[in-house]
């Protein structure tokens, strides 16, 4: 019996090029034996996509849209389309500045979950303001519904190195999604709000009573730049 097929989807744009050399070393070291890897570039034009192709990676380009949030939604939906059309069993979303362990796909898949993420830190590296990307419930006064918030400092010990735990939301930086979920849940963003597509995706799963998990023993390095440096956020 063959192993499940996985499409690794890496969304990127030209300002993430600083991470490419380190990222591609980790991507090439992935030890799962049945996956394909595509980059989806959402830069303002096709120059960066062409540069990536010259480096020997498979890369598609999508129109960026009005802002980074729309660009991410378009990229994720393009990856979703490729995964479903290609008959893949899972889509593994791995951002171009996240460096996972070589067996990340196996570690996540073996848990038998439809949606499971790895753990990494976000925040301003230069200022030492790093927090785990784990979200829990909060009440949204604007939408009058339950949403998510990042962990507080006093909650870290209950989440780090605690195995697989159910959470309210994860992140698209390191996220394994089964075909069962991909078939039913596209990606989107809300132009009038500041949230990212991952927030709305995970909230939609919660509203449909679908569980989301995070493997808190898997910690990836995240070489991100501060969000304030993104010009069209």
PyMOL commands that set and color helices and strands:
alter all, ss='L'
color gray80, all
select helices_A, chain A and resi 14-28+47-54+68-85+104-109+153-158+179-182+197-207+227-229
alter helices_A, ss='H'
color red, helices_A
select strands_A, chain A and resi 6-12+35-41+59-61+90-94+98-99+115-124+129-132+135-140+145-150+164-167+174-178+212-222
alter strands_A, ss='S'
color yellow, strands_A
deselect
rebuild
show_as cartoon
